[in-house]
Amino acid sequence: MDKEPGMSVDRRAAWPYGPDGEPGEFVYQRYAHPTGAAAEAALGELEGGDALLYSSGTAAVTACVFALCRPGSTIALAQGAYFGTGVTFAQFAPWGLNVVEFDQTGPPPTEADVVWLESPSNPLLTLPNWEAARGHPGVVVCDATASTPVFLRALDEGATIVLHSATKYLTGHHDALIGATITREGELRERLYNARMRLGLSAAPDAAAMLRRGLDTLEVRVRRQTETATELARRLGEHRNVLKVRYPGLGGLISFDVPAGSERAVETSTTLIANQTSLGGVRSTMESRHRWEGDRIPVGLLRLSVGLEDVDAIWADLSSALGRA
Ligand SMILES: *Cc1c(COP(=O)(O)O)cnc(C)c1O
């Protein structure tokens, strides 16, 4: 952790060359900048690898595809993983990228060049089977957005690259769009760095500063969110209008099903819990995912991201909204 309290943000787009006319450590913002480098060092320490930041989680996904795939490459994507990841991969279909889905609770297809896990998958909340994925000959990428390094050090489990939408828990306040990859392999890090620089996927200094600030409170936030979510999942399981609860036992995400057709009434009836997309912030948010994902998930599925509010206050809001189901 940086020793000085407080934080300054260097927003310069370029830095002067040295007295000898040679470029110094920082040259041009698209390559690297001091605020990003400080956040990368802190995140790299938490994950046990070398971190790179991008302009969003999606930009990090794009950099991975560019760095790891060639025309004809196959990515095996965990079923029920973040909807947008599959949508991003589909943009590469004209360049010859193949995508196959598989159940990440079992072994990945052996012929895949890249295995894409998500821990836990969003919004179905399954966990990857590390035993089955570890020996795979391809590159194993794990999107650990919802686990955070507090609950998962994916590089220790056998992943080659960890990816985060740092927009979510790592930043933690719904006020910055930023993504990250972490790897221990120097050559892969260079390929990812090159993709970031050449495709223009770099993170802005202000977003990097918000991430750096978020990391200082990450552990206390997600431990408290886990405690609250565990209790809410228990209470949801006992509610007469809740058909099914998915909670993996860690983190602040819960998905639960209400009878199909009543999800809209429930999500629009909360007052403390904001009805909006995204997750991982200090304020609770909830939305029906069917509007985005269609029939790959149940119509009545609601995804709740538990914030730092008092557990009884969240439950009062939720149970009153559930009365509308
Ligand atoms: C939000 C999200 C992403 C995409 O990240 P953005 O920062 O929105 O681009 C990727 N993976 C998971 C699991 C997410 O929740």
The ligand as an SDF file (V2000), in Angstrom:
LIG
                    3D

 15 15  0  0  0  0  0  0  0  0999 V2000
  -19.7840   -5.8340  -15.8370 C   0  0  0  0  0  0  0  0  0  0  0  0
  -19.0330   -7.0760  -16.1310 C   0  0  0  0  0  0  0  0  0  0  0  0
  -18.1340   -7.1400  -17.2150 C   0  0  0  0  0  0  0  0  0  0  0  0
  -17.9550   -5.9800  -18.1910 C   0  0  0  0  0  0  0  0  0  0  0  0
  -17.2990   -4.9220  -17.5780 O   0  0  0  0  0  0  0  0  0  0  0  0
  -17.5200   -3.3620  -17.9790 P   0  0  0  0  0  0  0  0  0  0  0  0
  -16.6380   -2.6650  -16.9920 O   0  0  0  0  0  0  0  0  0  0  0  0
  -18.9760   -3.0720  -17.8450 O   0  0  0  0  0  0  0  0  0  0  0  0
  -17.0630   -3.2100  -19.3910 O   0  0  0  0  0  0  0  0  0  0  0  0
  -17.4070   -8.3110  -17.4050 C   0  0  0  0  0  0  0  0  0  0  0  0
  -17.5680   -9.3790  -16.5750 N   0  0  0  0  0  0  0  0  0  0  0  0
  -18.4250   -9.3510  -15.5380 C   0  0  0  0  0  0  0  0  0  0  0  0
  -18.5650  -10.5580  -14.6680 C   0  0  0  0  0  0  0  0  0  0  0  0
  -19.1840   -8.2140  -15.2720 C   0  0  0  0  0  0  0  0  0  0  0  0
  -20.0540   -8.1860  -14.2390 O   0  0  0  0  0  0  0  0  0  0  0  0
  1  2  1  0
  2  3  1  0
  2 14  2  0
  3  4  1  0
  3 10  2  0
  4  5  1  0
  5  6  1  0
  6  7  2  0
  6  8  1  0
  6  9  1  0
 10 11  1  0
 11 12  2  0
 12 13  1  0
 12 14  1  0
 14 15  1  0
M  END
$$$$
